[in-house]
Amino acid sequence: MKNILITVLLTLCTFSSFVSKAETGTPTSSLTEAVNLFVSVAGNKALSLEEKKVSITEIVKNKMDIPVVSQRVVSRYWKKANKEDKQEFISLFTQVIVNTYASLLNQYNNEEVEYLKEEIKKGKYAKVNTNIVLTDKKIPVNYKLLLRNDQWRIYDFSAEGVSLISTYTNDYKATLKRSGLAGLNEVLKKKVSAKPS
């Protein structure tokens, strides 16, 4: 998972120059806006790690559709869970994503990125394809967005064919099978509260 998120962070921090001419209100322009916000946090050396986490939390909440991501990660266990456990998981999973991004902000090296194409299906589902251009290869990174309340939000992305949702689903499935969403929440509470080593 770490390698995937590093790859996507590279994209987030270099993507904006390739889509600056995108029309407003499109999936690409929404992604560009998210990119610019991440870049502003990554490049602000005056911010402490905790201050960066606060900023990243707001970006994630506003630019990603965390409830949709959460439901898809948990999959069939979502219907079995009560409302309180669902709300708690959304909050904890947001912290997991924020902590991961915060720890990776300094690991990108301004690689070039190619914007390839944008596809919209049924008026509310979109995919934006990109390539990260490295010295010896190109890494495909594809974003999925959902239109809700007149705003395009990211709900999944994949690097080299491996998606965020499928990765976390695989990570959590053993705990979910053993103790359901309530049990997974207990595991995540310990994870997000643990001090970095």
Disulfide bonds with the S-S distance in Angstrom:
none
